[in-house]
Amino acid sequence: MTDMSEAPARPDRRDRSIAGAPNFDLLAGVSLRVSVEVGSTSMTLAELLSLSEGSVVELDRAANELLDIYANGTLIAKGEIVSVEGRYGIQIAEVVAPAQGFAGFERRG
């Protein structure tokens, strides 16, 4: 390259779209396991073994709170349950900022 006009264009840092990132096509076909967590609780083994049909397990989340959406165990978004043609779906309400999602490494096993 003899001058800057021949240099490849640098991606615009304001464009937060992953599809605009260099080498996106390289990773676009990678499969991820996406899961949704309604809530969780802790119980003893005895409590777990005493569960039967009709038992109710109280979770640590209020019914009106958003659900956590994970990709390969990493928190990526929050959303709410919707019905799509008779099946459950998740509507994304907010995407977790990368710094927020990776800083604490909120991974679920």
KOLNUKOL-387925 format. One record per residue (C-alpha): residue number from 1; x, y, z. Coordinates in Angstrom, 2 decimals. Example, Ala and Ser with C-alpha at 12.3 -4.5 7.8 and 13.67 -1.06 7.14 Angstrom:
<sites>
<num=1; px=12.30; py=-4.50; pz=7.80>
<num=2; px=13.67; py=-1.06; pz=7.14>
</sites>
This chain:
<sites>
<num=1; px=0.00; py=0.00; pz=0.00>
<num=2; px=1.38; py=3.32; pz=-0.95>
<num=3; px=-1.20; py=5.60; pz=0.60>
<num=4; px=-4.10; py=5.48; pz=3.02>
<num=5; px=-6.67; py=5.32; pz=0.24>
<num=6; px=-5.64; py=1.70; pz=-0.37>
<num=7; px=-6.02; py=0.67; pz=3.28>
<num=8; px=-9.03; py=-1.47; pz=4.08>
<num=9; px=-11.89; py=0.43; pz=5.66>
<num=10; px=-11.93; py=0.21; pz=9.43>
<num=11; px=-15.26; py=-0.92; pz=10.86>
<num=12; px=-17.33; py=1.86; pz=12.42>
<num=13; px=-17.06; py=1.43; pz=16.21>
<num=14; px=-20.61; py=2.76; pz=16.60>
<num=15; px=-21.97; py=-0.18; pz=14.59>
<num=16; px=-22.72; py=-2.67; pz=17.40>
<num=17; px=-24.02; py=-5.29; pz=14.96>
<num=18; px=-22.07; py=-8.53; pz=15.15>
<num=19; px=-22.91; py=-9.18; pz=11.51>
<num=20; px=-20.75; py=-6.19; pz=10.58>
<num=21; px=-17.72; py=-7.58; pz=12.42>
<num=22; px=-14.77; py=-8.92; pz=10.45>
<num=23; px=-14.80; py=-12.70; pz=9.94>
<num=24; px=-18.43; py=-13.01; pz=11.06>
<num=25; px=-19.02; py=-15.51; pz=8.24>
<num=26; px=-16.39; py=-17.73; pz=9.85>
<num=27; px=-18.50; py=-18.12; pz=13.00>
<num=28; px=-22.02; py=-17.66; pz=11.60>
<num=29; px=-22.66; py=-21.41; pz=11.33>
<num=30; px=-21.55; py=-22.30; pz=14.87>
<num=31; px=-24.40; py=-23.87; pz=16.88>
<num=32; px=-25.16; py=-22.53; pz=20.34>
<num=33; px=-27.42; py=-23.99; pz=23.01>
<num=34; px=-29.95; py=-21.31; pz=23.97>
<num=35; px=-31.82; py=-21.80; pz=27.23>
<num=36; px=-34.25; py=-19.77; pz=29.30>
<num=37; px=-34.30; py=-19.74; pz=33.09>
<num=38; px=-37.64; py=-19.08; pz=34.77>
<num=39; px=-36.09; py=-19.15; pz=38.23>
<num=40; px=-34.26; py=-21.38; pz=40.66>
<num=41; px=-34.32; py=-22.57; pz=44.23>
<num=42; px=-32.22; py=-24.55; pz=46.68>
<num=43; px=-33.56; py=-27.58; pz=48.50>
<num=44; px=-32.24; py=-30.53; pz=50.39>
<num=45; px=-32.15; py=-33.99; pz=48.88>
<num=46; px=-34.91; py=-35.04; pz=51.28>
<num=47; px=-37.13; py=-32.17; pz=50.07>
<num=48; px=-36.41; py=-33.10; pz=46.45>
<num=49; px=-37.26; py=-36.76; pz=47.05>
<num=50; px=-40.51; py=-35.83; pz=48.78>
<num=51; px=-41.84; py=-34.05; pz=45.66>
<num=52; px=-44.79; py=-35.73; pz=44.02>
<num=53; px=-47.36; py=-34.97; pz=41.37>
<num=54; px=-49.06; py=-31.71; pz=42.30>
<num=55; px=-46.17; py=-30.43; pz=44.46>
<num=56; px=-45.33; py=-26.75; pz=44.08>
<num=57; px=-41.72; py=-25.54; pz=44.13>
<num=58; px=-41.35; py=-21.85; pz=44.94>
<num=59; px=-38.74; py=-20.11; pz=42.77>
<num=60; px=-36.57; py=-17.09; pz=43.56>
<num=61; px=-38.24; py=-14.87; pz=40.96>
<num=62; px=-41.48; py=-12.89; pz=40.95>
<num=63; px=-44.05; py=-13.82; pz=38.29>
<num=64; px=-43.75; py=-10.39; pz=36.63>
<num=65; px=-39.94; py=-10.41; pz=36.35>
<num=66; px=-38.14; py=-10.95; pz=33.04>
<num=67; px=-36.62; py=-14.37; pz=32.35>
<num=68; px=-32.88; py=-14.90; pz=31.82>
<num=69; px=-31.80; py=-16.05; pz=28.35>
<num=70; px=-28.48; py=-17.88; pz=28.09>
<num=71; px=-26.33; py=-18.92; pz=25.13>
<num=72; px=-24.01; py=-21.79; pz=26.07>
<num=73; px=-24.45; py=-20.87; pz=29.72>
<num=74; px=-23.67; py=-17.14; pz=29.34>
<num=75; px=-26.37; py=-14.57; pz=30.09>
<num=76; px=-27.11; py=-12.68; pz=26.85>
<num=77; px=-30.59; py=-11.21; pz=27.25>
<num=78; px=-33.79; py=-10.97; pz=29.26>
<num=79; px=-37.26; py=-11.64; pz=27.92>
<num=80; px=-40.80; py=-12.81; pz=28.49>
<num=81; px=-42.80; py=-15.84; pz=27.44>
<num=82; px=-45.13; py=-15.48; pz=24.46>
<num=83; px=-47.31; py=-17.91; pz=22.56>
<num=84; px=-46.42; py=-18.46; pz=18.90>
<num=85; px=-48.85; py=-20.63; pz=16.95>
<num=86; px=-49.65; py=-22.73; pz=20.02>
<num=87; px=-46.00; py=-23.10; pz=21.08>
<num=88; px=-43.95; py=-21.25; pz=23.67>
<num=89; px=-41.60; py=-18.54; pz=22.52>
<num=90; px=-39.48; py=-15.84; pz=24.13>
<num=91; px=-39.75; py=-12.17; pz=23.24>
<num=92; px=-36.48; py=-10.34; pz=23.89>
<num=93; px=-37.08; py=-7.37; pz=26.18>
<num=94; px=-33.46; py=-6.31; pz=26.65>
<num=95; px=-30.06; py=-7.46; pz=25.46>
<num=96; px=-27.47; py=-7.66; pz=28.21>
<num=97; px=-24.51; py=-5.38; pz=27.53>
<num=98; px=-21.37; py=-7.41; pz=26.75>
<num=99; px=-19.53; py=-5.94; pz=29.75>
<num=100; px=-22.49; py=-6.85; pz=31.97>
<num=101; px=-22.81; py=-10.35; pz=30.50>
<num=102; px=-19.13; py=-11.29; pz=30.64>
<num=103; px=-17.80; py=-9.31; pz=33.61>
<num=104; px=-19.28; py=-11.67; pz=36.17>
<num=105; px=-19.25; py=-14.71; pz=33.89>
<num=106; px=-22.77; py=-15.66; pz=34.90>
<num=107; px=-22.44; py=-19.18; pz=33.56>
<num=108; px=-24.89; py=-21.92; pz=34.37>
<num=109; px=-23.64; py=-25.51; pz=34.32>
</sites>
